C-alpha cells in the first residue's frame, strides 16, 4: 500500500514538474519574441545592435535618440533619397517634367543584368519617363533607374554627383561624401592592379536631415514610399521596406510609410524610416545593422522608444 502511495506521489510530482516546465517555456518564448520585436521600450532599455542610429521629430528636427549619430559611415542605397530629392527639385523648377524621357547607355543596360544589384529591366534604345524611373528607384531601389534619373536631371552622372555635393554643402552635411549616384560601391584598380572600394558616406544625422527635407518640401513622396508593391511596365516590384503594410515586418502599432533601405558589404544593413502616429511624425535612421531583418527589429525598438 505504501509502495502504491509513493508511486502515486512520484507521478503527481512528475506532472507538477511538467506543468511548471511548460509554463517556464511559454514565458521564455514570449519574452524571446518580445525582445526580437518589442512594442514598448523605455530609455534604459534601448540598446541597439547597430553602428549608428538617430531618431528625430520631423516637425522641428529635434533629436529624440542618438547613437554615434555624427560618425561618417557607408549609406548604400539610402543615397537614392538625395537622388530623388534633386529630381523632385528639378521638376519643381520646371527643368524637367514627369514625362521627360531618357535613354539608357549600354553600361546602364548591362547593370540591370547583374543579379547582385537591384535593378529593373531596361532595353538599349528604349525611352523611359522620369515618372517610371522615380517609382523604380524608390520601390525597387533600382540602381539603373537612379542613374537614368541623374542623367535626366544633370546630363551625366558626373554632373549629378557635383550637384549632390553642392546640395550637401548647402545643408551643411559635413560628413557627406559621394562617389556614385545610386549608392553602389565604386570599385577601381590602382597602379598595382589591386581593387579598391569606395562608398558613399554620411552620418545618421545627415541622413535624417535629408529625409526631413524630403518630407517637408515634397510630402507627396510618401504616396510612393508607402507602396509595398508596384509595377515597372510588366515587372512586379516589391518594396525592400518590409515594415510596410502587407509585408513581413508590418505592425499596425507603427504605421510606417517610408522611406528607404540600403545594403552593401561595407555598409551592412541600413534603413531610414518614418512613421506618423498620433499627430507626431518621427524619422529614424539605422546604419550598420547585422542583416536585413535585424534593421527592422532595431528600428522597431527605436520607434517603441520614440512613441512611449
N, C-alpha and C positions, 0 to 999 in steps of 0.2 A: 504493500500500500504506500509506504514511504517512497519507494522507488518510483511509483506512478506519479506521486505528487511532485517529486524532484524533476521528473521528466516534463511534467506539465508546466512547472515553474520555468524551466530552461526554455521551453518552447515559447512561453509568454514573454520572457526577457528577450528572446531572439526576435520576436515580432516587434517589440518596442524599439529595439536597436535598428531594425529595418526601417521602421517608420521615421525615426529620428534621422537616419542616414538619408532617406528620401527627401525629408524637409530641408536638410542642410544642402543637399544637391540643388534643390529647387531655388533656395535663397542664393546660393553661389552663382547659379546660372543666370538668375535675374540681375544680380549685381554685375556679372561679367558683361551681359548685354547692355546694361545701362552705362557701363564705363565705355563701351565701344561707341554708342550713340546716345549721349546724355541729353536730357531735356531740361535740366535745371542745375546750373553751375554758379558758384559764388567765387569771389576774387581769390580766396585762398585755395581754391580747387583748380584754378586754371593753370595747367602745366602742359603746354602744347609741345608735342614732339615734332617740331619744325625748326628750320634755321632762323626764320624771322617771321614776324606777324604784326599786324596792326588792325585796329578797328576804330572807325571814326563816325561821328554824326554827320550825315550827308548835308544837313541843313546849314550848319555853321562851321564844319570842318574840325570840330573839337575832338581830341583824342579820348577814346574810351579805354583802350588797351594797347599796349605796345611791348614787343619783344624784339630786340636788335633791329628796331624799325628804321634806323638810318644806315644800316650795313648794306653796301652795294653787292648785289647777288644776281646771278642769271635769272631772267624772267620768262624765257622761252616764248610761247605763242601769246602770252598776255601783251606782248608788243603790239598785237593787232588792234588793241584798244586805241592806241595813238594813231595807227594807220587809218582806222575808221573815223577817228575824230577829225583828222585832216581832210578826209574825203567829205565828211558832212560839212565842214567849213568851206570847202571849195564849192559845194553845191549851194550853200547859203549865199556865197559871194558871186554866184552865177558864172563861175569859171568853167564848171561842167554841170551836167544835169543827170538825173536818174537814168535818162535814156541815152546818155553818151555811150558810145561803143568803143571797144579796144580789141585789138587782135593779138593773140599770143605769139611770142617768138618760139623757135624750136626748143630752146633751152627751157622755157616755161612749160611747154607741152611735155617735154621729157620728165620734168619734175613730177608731173601728175602720174607718171607710170612707175614711180618709185614707191613700193609698198611700205617703206619705212616712214614716209611723210604723209601727213593728212593733206588731201587734195580732192579736187573734183575733175572729172574727165573733160579735157579741152582738146579741140582739134585745130591743127595748123590751118590758117586761112579763114577760120570762122570768127565772126564778131560776137562779142559778149557785152551786155549792158552793165553799167555801173550798179544798177539795182540788183541783178542776179549775183554779181561778184561780191557785193556787200553782204548779202544773205549767206553766201558760201563761206566768206571769211569769218563771220560771227558764229554761225551754227555748226558748220563742219570744221571750222578752223583751217580752211583750205589755204595752204601756202601759195599755190599758184594763183588763186583768186586775189590774195593780198598783194602779190607782185603786180598783177594787172591793174589793180586799183592805184598803186603807186605810179604806174606809167600813165594812167588816165589823168591823174591829178598833176603830176610834175614833168611828164615827158620821158622820164627814165628813173630807174631805181636809185641811181647815184644822186640825182637832183632831189628825189624824195627823202633820202637819208639826210641830206643837208637841211631840208625843211623840218624833219623830225628833230634834229639837233637844235635848230633855231627855236622851235616851239618849246623844247625842254628848257633852254636858257631863259626864254621869256617867262616861264613859270618858275624859274629858279630851282629847277630839279638838278641839283649839283652832283648827284650820284648817277645821272643818266649817261649811258654810252651805247651807241647804236652801230651795228655793223651789217645788219640785214633788215629789210622792211617787214619781214614776216615772223622773225624770232628764231629761225633756224640757225644753228651754229655756222660760222664761216670757217671753212677748213681750207688751209693753204699749205703748200710745201715751201720750206725755207731753202736756203742755198745748200744745205747739207742733204736735202732730199727728205727731211723729216716733216711730217704733217703736224701743223699747229692748229689748234681750235680756239676761236674767239667767239664769245657770245654777247648778245645784248645784255646790259646790266642796269639795274635800278635798285633802289631801296624799296622796302614795303611802303614807306611813307610816300615816295614818288608815285608808286602805282595807285595808291589811294587818292592822291591829288588828281591824277589823270582820270580815274573813274568818277570822281566828284565833278570835275569839269565837264565830262561827257554827259553825265546825268542831268546836270544843271542847265547846260547850254543846249543839249539835244535830248530831252527826255523821251522823245519818240523812239530812241534806240531800244528802250525796254520792251516795246512791242515786238521787237525781233529777238532780243536775247532771252525772252521768256518762252520762246517756242522750243518744245522738246524735239520736234520733227518738222522738216520742210523738204521741198523738192528743188533740186537744181536740174532744170529741164526734166529728164526722166529718171534721174538718180535720187534715191531717198537719202536724205542727210539726217543723222541722229546726233543731237547735241551732246558734247562731251561733259556738259554740266549735269551730272546725274542727280543733283538736288532739285531739278525742275519737276513740276507736276507731271506725273506719268512715267518718270524714270526711277531707277532703283534706290536712290537715297532721298527721295522726296519725303518731306514731313510737313503735314498741314500746320504744325505749330509755327514753322518758319517758312512763309510763302516766298521762296526765292524766285526772283525774276531776272536774274543776270549774275555775273556778266561774262567772265572768260576764264577758261582753264589754260594751262601751259605745261608742257613736259619735254625735257631733253635729259640726256645723261648728266650733263653738268648742272642743270637747274633742279633736278629732281621733279617732284610733282608740285605744281603751283596752282593757285586759284584766287581770283578776285571775285568776290561775291557781294550781292546786295539784297536786302530784304526791307520791305515796308510793312511794319507791324504796329498797330495801334497808333497810327499817325506819325510814327517815328521811322525814318529811313536810316539804315546803318549800312556802311560799306566795310567789308573785311578783306584783308589780303593775307594769304598764306604763301610763304616761299620755302621751298626745300622740304616738303613732306616726304615720307619714306616711299610711298607709292600712290597710285591714282586714287585708290579707295580711301587711304588714310587722309588725304587732303580734305575729303568731305567729312570724315569723322572729326578731324581737328577744327574744321570750320564750324561744325555744329556746336562743339564745345565753346567756341568763341561767341557764336550767336546766343547761346544759352546765357553766357555771362552778360552780354550786352543788354538783353531784354529782361534780366532778373535783377 
